[in-house]
Every structure is written in C-alpha cells, then in structure tokens.
Amino acid sequence: MARLYDVGRCCVILRGRRTGKKAVVVDIIDQNFVLITGPPEITGVKRRRMNIDHLLPLNIKLNISKGASDEDVAKVIREQKLEDFFKEQVRIPREYL
C-alpha cells in the first residue's frame, strides 16, 4: 500500500478549529499521527501532532527535510510562490466532516 503522507506533503485540515486551513507534514510519528506546521506566519497553524484521519492530502509536495523548522518551510513556500495558495482557506463539504 502506498503512503499518502510523507515529509513535505501539503494537506488540508478537516476537523477542529483549524478546519479548512492548509499545512505541511514535517515528520511522521507513527502509522496514525504526523507532525504538521502551517507555518504560523503564513497560515496560522502552529506545529502540532495530528491524526491522519483529520487531514486530506493534496497533490503538492515541498522539498523539505524531516523535522524542518517553521522558517525553512516558510522559505520553501515563498521560493515556490505558494504563499497565496496556503493563505486561502478551503470550504470543507459535509461528507468529510
């Protein structure tokens, strides 16, 4: 089975107060949890552990190293000119909630 979440994968948060915001996977904790970051200065999502059932993977993958800092992630987002894409919130349909 292919892994949906790997380091650098962009995703949308489906549950909680951050619903609809985009984040980047920074590390894989185990088969159910990943470490994500917004980074906070771009999306407002702080670095935190999150269940993969609460995330929707996107087809965008950033070239970052495992455990990259928020500053490194923000730098890559700006270099690839994805800042506006990350600031834009997504409306989540009811079937995903």
Phi, psi and omega per residue, in radians:
M1 nan 2.337 -3.131
A2 -1.305 2.579 3.114
R3 -1.479 2.231 3.113
L4 -1.388 -0.558 -3.069
Y5 -1.994 2.105 3.016
D6 -2.350 2.953 -3.078
V7 -1.076 2.237 -3.141
G8 1.720 -0.147 -3.124
R9 -1.228 2.266 3.061
C10 -1.459 2.551 -3.112
C11 -2.626 2.892 3.084
V12 -1.954 2.386 3.121
I13 -1.434 2.233 -3.054
L14 -1.732 -0.378 -3.060
R15 -2.342 2.665 3.090
G16 1.689 -3.031 -3.081
R17 -1.271 -0.210 3.103
R18 -1.691 0.255 -3.094
T19 -0.925 2.276 3.102
G20 1.610 -0.177 3.127
K21 -1.510 2.672 -3.124
K22 -1.718 2.627 -3.126
A23 -2.598 3.010 -3.128
V24 -2.178 2.378 3.080
V25 -1.327 2.162 -3.105
V26 -1.788 -0.533 -3.115
D27 -2.730 2.691 3.071
I28 -1.859 2.079 -3.089
I29 -1.452 -0.936 3.042
D30 -2.708 -2.851 -3.051
Q31 -1.241 -0.243 -3.119
N32 -1.976 -0.310 -3.034
F33 -2.232 2.528 3.047
V34 -2.280 2.783 3.052
L35 -1.728 2.173 -3.113
I36 -2.108 2.826 2.985
T37 -2.581 2.720 -3.106
G38 -1.294 -0.959 -0.136
P39 -1.198 2.818 -3.002
P40 -1.006 -0.619 -3.094
E41 -1.283 -0.249 3.122
I42 -1.801 -0.886 -3.058
T43 -1.916 -0.296 -3.084
G44 1.528 0.046 3.134
V45 -1.623 2.036 3.117
K46 -1.377 2.793 3.108
R47 -1.112 2.205 -3.127
R48 -2.799 2.831 3.055
R49 -1.429 2.416 -3.136
M50 -2.501 2.480 3.090
N51 -1.218 2.404 -3.101
I52 -1.209 -0.323 3.067
D53 -1.207 -0.288 -3.133
H54 -1.709 0.161 -3.101
L55 -2.170 2.638 3.034
L56 -2.104 1.992 -3.098
P57 -1.237 2.521 3.068
L58 -1.860 2.934 -3.111
N59 -1.494 0.170 3.121
I60 -1.705 2.321 3.111
K61 -2.288 2.226 3.112
L62 -1.615 2.578 3.130
N63 -1.559 1.480 3.123
I64 -2.179 2.799 3.115
S65 -1.550 2.808 3.120
K66 -1.082 2.255 3.133
G67 1.347 0.364 -3.117
A68 -1.031 2.557 -3.141
S69 -1.293 2.870 3.103
D70 -1.049 -0.640 3.136
E71 -1.144 -0.704 3.108
D72 -1.124 -0.741 3.134
V73 -1.134 -0.775 3.126
A74 -1.084 -0.676 3.126
K75 -1.092 -0.774 3.131
V76 -1.144 -0.699 3.115
I77 -1.075 -0.751 3.131
R78 -1.200 -0.668 3.125
E79 -1.103 -0.644 -3.135
Q80 -1.555 0.089 3.107
K81 0.982 0.797 3.130
L82 -1.891 0.190 -3.054
E83 -1.068 -0.787 3.125
D84 -1.135 -0.649 3.106
F85 -1.074 -0.740 -3.112
F86 -1.281 -0.538 3.141
K87 -1.281 -0.430 -3.116
E88 -1.296 2.210 3.113
Q89 -1.495 2.693 -3.112
V90 -1.889 2.394 3.042
R91 -1.496 2.153 -3.048
I92 -1.613 2.136 3.075
P93 -1.126 2.695 -3.077
R94 -1.029 -0.572 -3.069
E95 -1.168 -0.294 3.100
Y96 -1.576 -0.234 -3.075
L97 -1.515 nan nan
